[in-house]
Amino acid sequence: MSQRDVYRALRFWNDLRAVGRAASSGSSAPIGRRIGRRAYGRLTGRLARRLFG
């Protein structure tokens, strides 16, 4: 199993946890936070690649 596969599995697992938290709390906030974190990570990763890449 490669490092990329591990990251994919963890990303999927954490997505499922966010959905579970949203279902148990009756609020979509955990899913929104998860989407926001993903977007933030992508933007900062791209910026870092441009600056240091």
Order of alpha helices (4+ residues) and beta strands (2+ residues): alpha-alpha
